[in-house]
Amino acid sequence: MRTSLLMLVALLLPQMAWAQAAKESVADGLFQRVSVRAHAGRPYRLSARAMVDTTRSDKADAWIAASVLGPKDKFLGAARLPKNIVEKQWRTYTVQGKLPKNADTLQVVLGYYMNGRFAFDDFKLEIEQAKNQWITVPLQNADFETSLPLLAGNQGWREFQQVTGFSREIATDAAGNHYLAAAGQQIVPYGRNSRAGHYATVNGVKLYYETYGQGQPLLLLHGNGESISSFRQQIKTLAQTYQVIAVDTRDQGKSATTHGRLSYDLFADDMHALLQHLQIPATHIVGWSDGGNTGLSMALRYPAQVKSLVTMGANLYADTTAVDANLLKEIRQTKRILTVLRPFKKQWHKGYRLSTLLLKYPNMKPVELHAITAPVLVLAGEKDVIKEAHTRLIAQHITGSQLVILPGLTHYAPQENGPLFNETVLSFLRQHSAN
């Protein structure tokens, strides 16, 4: 069970591909915020110079963007490298439009994507005070003449997050001009990696999956509205020992959109059929959130296919004894919105069905877990949206299971502390990986 906010971002804003890229940690960037309250309702233009070296990269890209922050956040626009261009020269990027009448704070963003070298300089924000009369609104360190320690303060450029594989520094050209230089190296676009990706039509649905590494098979199952990329901090580490098979569940990621009711038993049937297609008689499973629920269903419905199971943030039913009440309320509100908008867009219909899944399933009794024979590790974060008492209930009803509550972490533990999650999982798998 994942928060519906992330589900909405993934499902309802496909035009903002750069936002999805940042979410998948194949993009990085900086931002700064400036007050525009005095200029609300007026035309604006944001410009900057940027350079991208795409000659030895995987679809590298760069952009600048602007959005308004306030009671109602609003994305205003972005300018990015034109498609199908391979270049290494400075270009001027411009975003322009009109500020909302209630504009308070403008967020200026620079971003870069995938493997390549990137450069930015000379940011400029202008407001039209009268027809053809523009004034400049000062930005902090707009020309990068100040060194990077400014990034740690509350003023000037700040990082969204620290993304592994990217580096940045203040560089100097032959004329002595300073600019921001960034680079991406050895970044793998998990979930959209053509080198590792495959499709298989099984159980009446076209599923997308990626494979990495060698060894005993290990099936990775993601959460609601997510994709293979959710495991971006796990795949490389796990693939050093196992043959990782990461799958996009039907109606999510790059797998096909279907019709009809979704359930974890249906997802388990899909995985059963995929394993048969791949001629894998049995596999270890790591399932997170909805994937953990699917893992429990597989252990019950297809016990011979499950060597061991790690289930993170799973639940047996969707009521307030199991799940945080505020999250359930949020999902119900999302579903009501999607119900109203359902006739207008197919993507909304997908979101409606995934919301319904969260509210109606799973529908399992604790006593049913007695039938599980595979070794099971039950995981949850100390601050998980799945209540700790419910997680302990699951572990208590699986004979011989192990229970670990990850201290200080939430439902997003695999991303919040990847090394801890990975070592916890590997420690368990080592106990059950003897040939």
Sequence and secondary structure as in RCSB ss.txt:
>XXXX:A:sequence
MRTSLLMLVALLLPQMAWAQAAKESVADGLFQRVSVRAHAGRPYRLSARAMVDTTRSDKADAWIAASVLGPKDKF
LGAARLPKNIVEKQWRTYTVQGKLPKNADTLQVVLGYYMNGRFAFDDFKLEIEQAKNQWITVPLQNADFETSLPL
LAGNQGWREFQQVTGFSREIATDAAGNHYLAAAGQQIVPYGRNSRAGHYATVNGVKLYYETYGQGQPLLLLHGNG
ESISSFRQQIKTLAQTYQVIAVDTRDQGKSATTHGRLSYDLFADDMHALLQHLQIPATHIVGWSDGGNTGLSMAL
RYPAQVKSLVTMGANLYADTTAVDANLLKEIRQTKRILTVLRPFKKQWHKGYRLSTLLLKYPNMKPVELHAITAP
VLVLAGEKDVIKEAHTRLIAQHITGSQLVILPGLTHYAPQENGPLFNETVLSFLRQHSAN
>XXXX:A:secstr
   HHHHHHHHH TT HHHHHHHTTSEEEEEEEEE GGGTTSEEEEEEEEEEE TTSSS EEEEEEEEESSS EE
EEEEE  TT    S EEEEEEEE  TT  EEEEEEEEESSEEEEEEEEEEEEEEETTEEEEE  TTTT  S GGG
GGSSSS EES   TTEEEEEEE TTS EEEEEEE S   TTS TTTEEEEEETTEEEEEEEE  SSEEEEE  TT
  GGGGTTTHHHHTTTSEEEEEE TTSTTS    S   HHHHHHHHHHHHHHTT S EEEEEETHHHHHHHHHHH
H GGGEEEEEEES  SS STTTB HHHHHHHHHHHHHHHHHGGG HHHHHHHHHHHHHHH     GGGGGG  S 
EEEEEETT SB HHHHHHHHHTSTT EEEEETT  TTHHHHSHHHHHHHHHHHHHHT   
